[in-house]
Amino acid sequence: MTINAPDYVRRIAPYQAGKPISELAREYALVESRIVKLASNENPLGMPDSAREAMLAAADDLARYPDSNGFELKAALARRYEVPAEWITLGNGSNDILELAAHALVQPGQAVVYAQHSFAVYALATQAVGARAIVVPARELGHDPDAMLAAITPDTRLVFFANPNNPTGTFVGAEAVARFIAAVPPDVVVVLDEAYNEYLRPELRFESAKWVRQHPNLIVARTFSKAYGLAGLRIGFGLAQAELTDLVNRVRQPFNVNSLAQAAAVAALGDTAFLRRSYEVNLQGLELLQRAFERMGLPYVPSHGNFVLVKVGAAAAVYEKLLRAGVIVRPVGNYGLPEWLRISVGVPQENEAFLAALEKALA
Ligand SMILES: Cc1ncc(COP(=O)(O)O)c(C=O)c1O
């Protein structure tokens, strides 16, 4: 080994993304247009037309750097969430917000708390700054807020809390989350990661942006990648009070969010019709998949996101058979769930194609 890199960097296991359609087509000599990809919790409706138009208009200005401050998008978000624009950090995906929080707040050797079976990027962001992960055992595959509280040590600087959680789809209700945040010591920052918030049923929704007003140590992270259909553009945001937002912004690349993404996000944020369709198509697809799993006698975790975790036993073999049938789903062995697969919800045709392939794979 000639290159001198920190041991904590050498120990990082790179993120395993869902298999791209083009890669499967190359490897198995399949026709791209027939492949069904339900592996990355993307929006099966594609991107909103409103966002496409906004991007076309913004394309004229691509020789210039983007607005480093994201003025228009922050103004739109400030109105939507009723917070000052100074409380908003824009990110290259909400993934960026998670990493910025770790970079701004945690020194090598200090601790970061998150739950077992929670989003893989928490481990990566922790390791990248040489911090120590405190992984709190899950309760019924979901977050256990009391155990997470008890796990906080004097040198803990950050807690990641995914709600709903990926890959399990579990959700902790408003009261329990509010109690949790209030009980976290004020010098420990909580990142409440709500990438799938827009898929929650109306009766479960709560406006966590309001909690930011009460808690100077809270960052709410949201994304345009899921219900807004803009995953390929990479845009998300964090809401936090001014002091915390200022710290996070000190470690941000000046132009971390490109101009097309900013323009598209403004349009998508105002496109309530698209958002409603995303929600409805997802709910119908989720119910279809969950009913099918019941019929097939397969255990699954009732989901609050745009994906569902199902127990198929020899998951690696089933995954492989599905690939051969042109269906890409997500194995979750790297999440400590070797018998499960995570299925992103598709449009009806995709869901049916997956279920048909699954029945064959299990026969
Ligand atoms: C829980 C959770 N948080 C954050 C993200 C990051 O999404 P993005 O960087 O596309 O905003 C994901 C993506 O799958 C996720 O599942």
PDBQT file of the ligand as one rigid body, heavy atoms in Angstrom, charges set to zero:
ROOT
HETATM    1  C1  LIG A 401     -33.877   7.394   4.210  1.00  0.00    +0.000 C 
HETATM    2  C2  LIG A 401     -33.217   8.076   3.075  1.00  0.00    +0.000 A 
HETATM    3  N1  LIG A 401     -32.633   9.259   3.283  1.00  0.00    +0.000 NA
HETATM    4  C3  LIG A 401     -32.017   9.919   2.300  1.00  0.00    +0.000 A 
HETATM    5  C4  LIG A 401     -31.955   9.417   1.025  1.00  0.00    +0.000 A 
HETATM    6  C5  LIG A 401     -31.173  10.173   0.022  1.00  0.00    +0.000 C 
HETATM    7  O1  LIG A 401     -31.883  10.533  -1.077  1.00  0.00    +0.000 OA
HETATM    8  P1  LIG A 401     -31.389  11.697  -2.027  1.00  0.00    +0.000 P 
HETATM    9  O2  LIG A 401     -29.930  11.911  -1.799  1.00  0.00    +0.000 OA
HETATM   10  O3  LIG A 401     -31.691  11.231  -3.390  1.00  0.00    +0.000 OA
HETATM   11  O4  LIG A 401     -32.176  12.897  -1.613  1.00  0.00    +0.000 OA
HETATM   12  C6  LIG A 401     -32.542   8.176   0.738  1.00  0.00    +0.000 A 
HETATM   13  C7  LIG A 401     -32.459   7.612  -0.622  1.00  0.00    +0.000 C 
HETATM   14  O5  LIG A 401     -32.802   6.521  -0.910  1.00  0.00    +0.000 OA
HETATM   15  C8  LIG A 401     -33.178   7.504   1.791  1.00  0.00    +0.000 A 
HETATM   16  O6  LIG A 401     -33.732   6.310   1.595  1.00  0.00    +0.000 OA
ENDROOT
TORSDOF 0
